[in-house]
Amino acid sequence: MKKQKQNASLDEVRSLIAKRQFSALFRGKTENTYIQFLRYVFVGGLAAVLDWGLSSLLFFYGFGGETGTAFDAVPWLTGSMLANGAGFAGGLVLNYVLSTCFVFRNSAVKSRLLEFLSFAAIGVVGLLLTLVITWCFELVLGDTTALFQIMGKIVSTAAAFLWNFFARKLLLYRT
């Protein structure tokens, strides 16, 4: 039964593409996971652009692209961590607004505040992935090049994207 539902969902996507009804992929309510994933690629892409842009601006211009601690009082807190945290916050808010309007319509949580907090909690795991991955890149490449920030963001963005979509779909917006 589950396999038939998956096949029907994939057939719906194939049919829309074959008929060149691309706008139907991005309009209206749907519980089709494949269509939701396509929409989330778009939403996640916009959120990633905001995240990357804000974190890059802060890292290269706010902290001068330097490695090491951002504050002497907190030796483990680096400029890249602060920049990535701020980028995450901006991307999270944009992702939530677009996801609830455009991708996922049926929340398992009835309170908007609790829905946002749950959405954010899942996103925090993505943030932790981002911080750990970029920190590892900084440890390995920080003395060599400031490109560790960009390389770490590429890897962490892919990991966080997959985590965020599937965790939100399965835990928060399940049907």
Number of C-alpha atoms within 10 A of each C-alpha: 6 7 8 9 11 14 12 13 17 15 12 16 20 12 12 14 14 10 9 10 12 12 10 12 19 16 12 11 14 16 16 16 18 16 20 21 18 15 20 23 17 18 21 27 16 16 24 24 14 20 26 23 16 20 26 21 16 20 23 16 11 14 17 11 18 18 18 17 15 17 11 10 8 9 10 12 14 21 23 27 22 18 22 24 20 17 24 24 19 18 24 23 15 18 25 21 13 19 20 15 12 19 29 23 16 15 17 13 14 9 10 10 10 11 18 17 12 16 22 20 14 20 25 18 15 22 24 14 18 25 20 15 21 24 19 14 20 23 14 12 15 17 12 10 13 17 14 21 25 14 16 19 24 15 15 20 22 14 15 21 18 15 17 22 19 15 17 20 19 11 15 18 21 15 11
